[in-house]
Amino acid sequence: SWLASFLIYTVGSVIVMMFSVFITLIIVGFLTPMILKVIQKRHYPTLEFKGHGDLLNVAYVSIKSILIMLLLFIVLIPFYFIPIVNIIAFNLPLYYLFHKLLNFDVVSTIMTKDEFYFLKTKHKGLFRLRTFLLYMVSMIPFITLFSTVFYIVYLGHGYMNKLQELRGSSTNLSVSN
């Protein structure tokens, strides 16, 4: 009986922790445009935002990401019973959702779809590494409740820096031609 109660409390606390991560991300999602505007005014005053996010697009990306996450949970069921591998198998779908929603939140505010797809193909490893590190920080209990704004600032700086390089090189190319 003590083993069953230990497992129930452990699994329950992990689920509550993951739930709090995503609730915090949803709440901060409403603040993202304001946070990114402050960063733009301070560090990137010449960078113009050309966001592509609207309510329908947000709903589509969110529902699609949640369905893929649920599919990943189902596909990875056999790995949940293998020690150590189960940690990776359990966190992989959650990281997928974290990565997709956080990136979309920042990118849809700053740049066009074409600019995003170009940067995604050119620098996808860099931004995956960044969101992976942020996800690892979010695994520390109660840190996520205070650090989610930091996630937006960190990714915002990364994307704005690459976007400034992209727009600068595209204007240089058009001037030289």
N, C-alpha and C positions, 0 to 999 in steps of 0.2 A: 504494500500500500504506500510506503514512503517513496518508492521508486516511481509509482504512477503519479503521485502528487508532485514530486520533483520535476518530472517531465512536463506535466500540465503547467506548472508555474514557469518553467523555463521557456517553453514554447509560447505561452501566453505573454511573457514579458518581451520576447523577441518580436512577436506580432504587434504588440502595443508600441514598441520602439519604432518599428518600420512604419506603422500607421502615423505616428507623430511626425516622422520625417516627411511623409508625403502631404500631410495636412499643413505643415509649415511651408512646404514648397508652394502649395496652392495659395496660401495667404500672401506670401512674398511675391507670387506671380502678379498680383494686382499692383504691387509697388515697383515692379521692375522698370516700367517706363520712367518713373520719377528718379529712381536711383541712377539709371543710365544717363538721363539728362544732366544730372549733377556731374557725373564723370566726364561727359562730353564737354560741358562748359569749362571745367577745370583743366583737363588734359588734352582734349582734342577739339579745340574751338572751330577749326576749319572743316571738321568732318560733319557731313550732313546725314541725318538719319533718313533712310528710305525704307521704312518698315513694310512688311507684307502680311502682318497678322490681322485677321478679322475674326469675328466670333465663330463663323462657320468653319474657318480653317483651324482654329484652336480646338473646336469640338471634334473635327475629323482626326487631327493628329492625336488628341488625347484618347479618343475611343480606339483608334487603330493601335496605339501603343499599349493600352490596357489589354486589348484582346491578344496581342502578340505575347505580352507578359504572361497572361493566363495560359496560353498555349505552351509557352516555355515551361511553366510550372508543371503542366500535365506531362509533357515529353520527358522531363527530367525526374519523374517519380522513381524510376528504378535506381537512380543514383542517391536518393535520400537515405538509403539503407546501408551505404558504404561509408564507414567512418572517414573523416577528413574530407573526402570527396563531397559528402553531403553539405558541408559548409559552402563550398563553391557552387554546388548545384542549387542550393537554396538562394544564394545571393545573386546569381547570374540574372534571373528574371527581374529582380528588384533593381539591380544596377542598370539593366536595359531601360526600364521605365524612368529611373532617375536621370540617366544620360539623355534620353530622348526629350523628356519634358523640360529639363533645365536648359539644354541647348536651344530648343525651340523657343522657349520663353525669351532668351536673350537675343537670339538671331532674328526672330520675327519683329523685334522692336528696332533693330539697327539697320538691317540690310535687305536687299531684294532677294528673291528666290535664286536668281541666276548667280549673284555674288556668293550666296551661301553654298550653292552646289559647287562652284569653282573652288572656294576655300575648303569645302568638305573633301573634295577629291585630292586637293594638294596637301592639306594639313590634317587629315583625319586622325592620324596617330597621335599628333600633339594634343588635339582636343579630347580624344578618348583618354589619354593619360591624365589630362587635367581633371576631367570628370571622375575618373577612377580614384584619383587622390582625394577629391572632394567627397566621394562616396565613402572612402575609408575613414575620413574625418567624421562623417555622419554616423559611423558605427559606434563612436564613443558616446555612451549614454548622456543625454541632456545637452550635449554640445550643439546639436543641430538646432535646438530651440533658439540659440543665440548667434549661430554662425551662418545662417542662410543668406543674410544680406551680404556677408563676405563672399559667398558662392557667386552671387550675381555680380559683385564688383570684380572678382577675380576673372570670371569668364568674360565679362564685359570688356575689361582691359585687353584681354587676349584677342577677342574678336575685333575690337576697334583698332588695335595695333595692326593686325593682319589686313583689315579692311582699308586702313589708311595706306599701307604699302601697296595693296591691290589698286586702289583708285589712283594713287600717285604714279604707279607704273603704267596704268592704262592711259593716263593723260600724257605721260612722257612719250608713250608709243604713238599716240595720235598727233602730238606736236611734231615728232621727228618724221612722220610719214608725210 
